[in-house]
Amino acid sequence: MPEISAEQYRRELDAGYRAIGRYMVAFSQLIAHMRRLVARHLTEGTGHHRSRVEMLLGEAGPKNVGDSFFGLCRADGELTDDEPAVEARLRGRVTEANEMRTDIAHGDWSVGDLEGSDATEVLPPELLRIKPSRRGEPAAKFMPLGIRELNEMADVLWTLTILVEDFGKLALGLPTWIYADGPDGRISTLCDGGSIRVGEVYVNDGSTKKSRIARSGSKADDVVLMPYAGIHGERSNADEIAAIARILAKPIKPSPPW
């Protein structure tokens, strides 16, 4: 095989950097939306500026922001019936996302390494994560993360952000966009906060010990989801609903060697 050209090498190198950067942007949006929802809830109907509350949380770490957000949802949302199980599931997913982000942000990346002495192929990005505190397994782990895997992980974060935004507005009683019948068909309109509960959108089809959370409540189809902000800003509603179902059903952390 001929040696890789400088143009192709630069193209693949940029694609690797872009995929890592896109993942980090997606994670930052997850945390930003939780911070903004906290600020909205604490200032709505008052004379205080949201930016002041956001400033208080501005240097809080992702875990601290997540704990504050879900703690507020539990405290002020007065969650009942299946609703605490919904909160626990989403809180768990955010915790998993933060664990992944910690590895990706604090590991040692190799991007643009070439295959063999002939330099005919660019290897996928690889992450070395060293955790001296690991017990029973090597302290250092290599994690090959191709561009496709990184983009899929970023997609998961965007979808999780949509879920957290949806849940947060319902739990904190913030105004929510809903679908309504208009003269020209179905339109979206803003409804008062608190008029739709979490349990009318999310349900637990499982048991108390083994929950099976789904966005299939009696008013699930009435509540407008935040637009998807993916790599091209495009995704069909059917794809988004399927992605939501997967995130609610299964952990989002990759399989070993993670």
Steps between C-alpha positions, in 0.01 A plus 500: 500500500626853425603725785219720625500847344547812710151617404334175606701493822392854588139412420498197730691684770245784497214249512646347816544835670151605391339186647673550837405868503139426405473257791628763744259763363209257539595432862534870574146555373364230732646680802405845370134405459481368857662818631257719303196307620610548861543872436160529329324318781654716773439832323173451308249757621759688708705810438825307501707438188558142391860587424565555872399143585694368202800693629474319835512166319745619235808330644321203654613169355267289285416268789414794724274653236328167443451438872355850544267460204358162597487594868289804408275288280439262791451774759280740306344257254320309776547182298251220563413150372733413207662843491786431748601200285516727194721746689727218619539361149594835345729585790676168445543570129651842574739337748606249232548782251720689745714192563552466126576870464760480778687226313480680166601837643780378728648212303799515266389513136686376194356639177650454154732204568588312183477124439838329456818618337330546161270771641205387288220548752409733786413315818180594685536737795616317814463598862732396782330537835718450807331452837756405769217424744366210289506168681491155347567633150774695321536862604535601135249412228513572129159584355479508121223743409439541130337806351172312458498395867579853618221647288255238626597585858444870426158417354412322825595812696282722281206265551564485876498880504158498332372257766644701790352823362161330455499348849635813667230730363228260612648435845578866573168630370650712223302607190500220243426494129214267409323405180151634440253491213491827306308616193787389276569174679709405801707784643724543805392738771643593839307369800524611861753328721362231727206412276660169397671269747803278441280192548274603214795481260732237653388168646655198669385187320708284734499456876629702794811282521557471126369808327437519126467869418334612178384831354154362429270669750153627414636841395838396358399580143369841603827637641743645246857375524791741460634491140788262444837669463704228334789511258282629216212628712279239340334190635155360441256495788478120476878471542495732800221308671692176442816657647304618804364149554852354488641749750214443744542123471876438502814651657686733267854405600688305233584136561846396634785587481342823620 
